[in-house]
Amino acid sequence: MSSTPSLPPATPPAPVSFWQAFRFWLKLGFISFGGPAGQISIMHQELVENRRWISERRFLHALNYCMVLPGPEAQQLATYIGWLMHRTWGGVVAGALFVLPSLLILVVLSWVYIAFGDVSFVAGIFYGIKPAVTAIVIQAAHRIGGRALKNRPLWAIAAAAFVAIFAFNVPFPLIVAVAALIGYVGGRVSPDTFKTGGGHGKADASYGPALIDDHTPTPAHARFSFFRLGQVLLAGGLLWAVPMVLLTTSLGWSHTLTQMGWFFTKAALLTFGGAYAVLPYVYQGAVGHYLWLSPTQMMDGLALGETTPGPLIMVVAFVGFVGGYVKAVFGADQLFLAGAVAATLVTWFTFLPSFIFILAGGPMVESTHNDLKFTAPLTAITAAVVGVILNLALFFGYHVLWPQGFQGRFDIWSAVIALGAAVALFRFKRNVIHVIAVCALLGWGLKVLL
């Protein structure tokens, strides 16, 4: 007997209070696994399909804006919807609760890692996770490349970016700047070459009337005004400048914590293309220049970031914790406090720009409900990001397969785990967390047996 599909509800849901929304954003902060794709999928299912707080078209409209910005698009999307529903504090709460659970979890895990990392059980787990991370980064390059590299000029930009960072160690910000310039000029000379779709499908689905529906008037607080824009920019500038001035005056410009604040402010403005795109820049600075952690520790931090909820860029909390702990910024008897403060500090400076972008730019976005288009410079930047991520994958692979360098032995078991992880991800489309969990158990088992 065939069943008749149920029709969408005919009336919108009841209004949602601030505290009802607060409980949802708190829950989301603890279940937002799976990277940006998984997090956006969770929000779509909960907010568009199940709860009907926002319509499909308005959801995608907000998402397209967040995709254009530097920073974690899923966290920015939560901030945007929270702001649209409950004004500034709604956005602040939604965005903060997307990050805080991950920060707390990573502080604890980072302490366990740095304090007990030499214990055989912990070492075995990370022995299995590192090859999995290599396969995950390769998959990221493939996924972004499949979406971004639509023609030969974009392939050429990706190849040039790879050669620049791999062979000549060109700084990531310079690669971004050159790619943006190429896109700007190319967009004028050959618009079709640098024209992209949003990559998220058309807003043609309907799940019934929503609280914020296609034709719901823009609320008063979401209407653009220069006065509100000035308020947001002034508040955001003070929230950045006050802690930076306090750090500089009390500790000095060259102090580890001050340099972390400055470095991760720059990193926050360069995260076009997601966390994988900015990781090479973080590596160049945190590992190569400041020596806050080692290449191996950087890989371990990425593994922890993959297995915890929240944006993947939260790996910066691990970098901050290890750097503060190793540098003993508060003395040898307060190592945990040093790591926790450093992790909190870099999280603040990394995510503050995202809040400013949403609260300042949201009213301009709400002034039109037409789909936003990626600009030609952003298209070129995304293409360059593919080459940069491929370089990151090779870097990880080198340190996993030749842990003592090319002069040392080839680690056959790491190669086997990496190959198995790649097959699970590419061939069988397995969940990243499941792959990491299995590889961790394999690594522990190999350390026990060998």
Residue pairs with C-beta under 8 A, 6 or more apart in sequence:
8 206
8 207
8 208
9 52
9 208
9 209
10 208
10 209
11 208
11 209
12 52
12 208
12 209
12 210
12 211
12 213
13 51
13 52
13 53
13 210
13 211
15 211
16 51
16 53
16 85
16 211
18 86
18 89
18 90
18 93
21 82
21 85
21 86
21 90
21 93
21 94
22 93
22 97
24 46
24 51
25 78
25 82
25 93
25 94
25 97
25 98
26 97
26 101
28 42
28 43
28 46
28 78
28 97
28 98
29 97
29 98
29 99
29 100
29 101
29 102
29 309
29 310
30 101
30 309
31 42
31 309
32 38
32 39
32 42
32 74
32 98
32 102
32 309
32 310
33 39
33 308
33 309
33 433
34 41
34 42
34 431
34 432
34 433
35 306
35 312
35 432
36 72
36 73
36 74
36 274
36 311
36 312
39 74
39 311
40 63
40 73
40 74
40 77
43 59
43 74
43 77
43 78
43 81
44 59
47 53
47 54
47 59
47 81
48 54
48 55
48 56
48 59
48 205
48 207
48 210
49 207
52 207
52 208
52 209
52 210
52 211
53 81
53 85
53 210
53 211
53 212
54 62
54 81
54 84
54 85
54 210
54 211
54 212
55 203
55 206
55 210
55 212
55 213
55 214
55 216
56 203
56 204
56 205
56 206
56 207
57 203
57 214
57 369
58 210
58 212
58 213
58 214
58 216
58 369
59 81
59 203
60 198
60 200
60 201
60 203
60 371
61 203
61 365
61 369
61 371
61 372
62 77
62 80
62 81
62 84
62 365
63 73
63 77
63 200
64 198
64 200
64 371
64 372
65 80
65 361
65 362
65 365
65 372
66 73
66 76
66 77
66 80
66 358
67 73
67 198
67 199
67 200
67 374
68 372
68 374
68 375
68 378
69 76
69 354
69 357
69 361
70 268
70 269
70 270
70 271
70 272
70 353
70 357
71 268
71 271
71 313
71 351
71 353
71 354
71 357
72 271
72 274
72 275
72 311
72 312
72 313
72 351
72 354
73 274
74 98
74 311
75 95
75 98
75 99
75 310
75 311
75 351
75 354
76 95
76 354
76 357
76 358
78 94
78 95
78 98
79 91
79 92
79 94
79 95
79 98
79 354
79 355
79 358
79 359
80 91
80 358
80 362
81 94
82 90
82 91
82 92
82 93
82 94
82 95
83 90
83 91
83 94
83 222
83 358
83 359
83 362
84 90
84 91
84 212
84 219
84 222
84 362
84 366
85 211
85 212
86 93
87 221
88 221
88 359
91 355
91 358
91 359
91 362
92 355
95 351
95 354
95 355
95 358
98 310
98 311
99 310
99 311
99 314
99 347
99 351
101 309
101 310
102 308
102 309
102 310
102 311
102 314
102 317
103 310
103 314
103 317
103 343
103 344
103 347
105 308
105 309
106 304
106 305
106 308
106 314
106 317
106 318
106 321
106 343
107 317
107 321
107 339
107 340
107 343
107 344
109 304
109 308
109 318
110 301
110 304
110 317
110 318
110 321
110 322
110 325
110 339
110 343
111 321
111 325
111 336
111 339
111 340
112 122
113 122
113 126
113 300
113 304
113 318
113 322
114 321
114 322
114 325
114 326
114 339
116 122
117 123
117 126
117 300
120 447
121 444
123 447
124 443
124 444
124 445
124 446
124 447
124 448
125 440
125 443
125 444
126 300
126 303
126 440
126 443
127 414
127 443
127 444
127 446
127 447
128 417
128 439
128 440
128 441
128 442
128 443
128 444
128 446
129 300
129 303
129 436
129 439
129 440
129 443
130 296
130 299
130 300
130 303
130 396
130 399
130 400
130 414
130 443
131 400
131 414
131 415
131 417
131 418
131 421
131 439
132 303
132 417
132 418
132 421
132 435
132 436
132 439
132 440
133 299
133 302
133 303
133 306
133 396
133 436
134 393
134 396
134 397
134 400
134 418
134 421
135 418
135 419
135 421
135 422
135 425
135 435
136 306
136 421
136 425
136 432
136 435
136 436
137 276
137 302
137 389
137 392
137 393
137 396
138 390
138 393
138 422
139 422
139 425
139 426
140 274
140 276
140 389
141 276
141 386
141 389
141 390
141 393
142 426
144 273
144 274
144 276
144 382
144 385
144 386
144 389
145 158
145 386
147 199
148 154
148 158
148 196
148 379
148 382
148 383
148 385
148 386
149 155
149 158
149 383
149 386
150 196
151 193
153 186
153 190
153 193
153 194
154 193
154 194
154 379
154 380
154 383
155 383
157 179
157 182
157 380
157 383
157 384
157 387
158 383
158 384
158 386
158 387
158 390
159 387
160 384
160 387
161 175
161 179
161 383
161 384
161 385
161 386
161 387
161 388
162 387
162 388
162 390
162 391
163 387
164 170
164 175
164 387
165 172
165 175
165 280
165 387
165 388
165 391
166 391
166 394
169 284
171 281
171 284
172 270
172 278
172 280
172 281
172 284
172 388
173 266
173 270
173 281
175 384
175 388
176 270
176 272
176 381
176 384
178 384
179 377
179 380
179 381
179 383
179 384
180 377
180 378
180 380
180 381
181 377
182 380
183 194
183 375
183 376
183 377
183 378
183 379
183 380
183 381
184 376
184 377
184 380
186 193
186 194
186 376
186 380
187 194
187 375
187 376
187 377
187 379
188 376
191 376
194 376
194 379
194 380
195 373
195 376
195 379
196 373
196 374
196 379
198 371
198 372
198 373
198 374
203 371
210 216
214 369
218 366
218 367
222 362
222 363
222 366
223 363
223 366
223 367
224 363
224 364
224 366
224 367
225 363
228 363
229 360
229 363
232 356
232 359
232 360
233 356
233 360
236 352
236 353
236 355
236 356
236 359
236 360
239 352
240 265
240 349
240 352
243 261
243 345
243 348
243 349
244 258
244 261
244 262
244 265
247 255
247 257
247 258
247 261
248 258
251 257
251 258
252 258
253 259
255 329
256 290
256 292
256 323
256 324
256 327
256 329
256 342
257 324
257 329
257 341
257 342
257 345
259 290
260 292
260 320
260 323
260 324
260 342
260 345
260 346
260 349
261 345
261 346
261 348
261 349
262 349
263 285
263 286
263 290
264 316
264 320
264 346
264 349
264 350
265 349
265 350
265 352
265 353
267 278
267 281
267 282
267 285
267 316
267 350
268 349
268 350
268 351
268 352
268 353
268 354
269 353
270 277
270 278
270 281
271 277
271 278
271 313
272 378
272 381
272 382
272 385
273 381
273 382
273 385
273 389
274 312
274 313
275 305
275 311
275 312
275 313
275 315
276 312
276 385
276 389
276 392
277 385
277 388
277 389
278 313
279 302
279 315
279 389
279 392
280 388
280 389
280 391
280 392
280 395
282 298
282 315
282 316
282 319
283 295
283 298
283 392
283 395
286 292
286 293
286 298
286 319
286 323
287 293
287 294
287 295
287 298
290 323
292 319
292 320
292 322
292 323
292 326
292 327
293 301
293 319
293 322
293 323
293 326
295 395
295 399
296 399
296 403
297 322
298 319
299 396
299 399
299 400
300 318
301 315
301 318
301 319
301 322
302 315
303 436
304 315
304 318
305 312
305 313
305 314
305 315
305 318
306 312
306 432
306 433
306 436
307 433
307 436
307 437
308 314
313 350
314 347
316 346
316 347
316 350
317 343
317 344
317 346
317 347
318 343
319 346
320 339
320 342
320 343
320 344
320 345
320 346
320 347
321 339
321 340
321 342
321 343
322 339
323 342
324 338
324 339
324 340
324 341
324 342
324 343
325 335
325 336
325 338
325 339
325 342
327 338
328 334
328 335
328 338
329 338
329 341
329 342
330 337
330 338
330 341
331 338
365 372
374 382
397 418
400 411
400 414
400 418
401 410
401 411
401 414
401 415
401 418
402 408
402 409
402 410
402 411
403 411
403 414
413 446
413 450
417 439
417 442
417 443
420 439
420 442
421 435
421 439
424 430
424 434
424 435
424 438
425 432
425 435
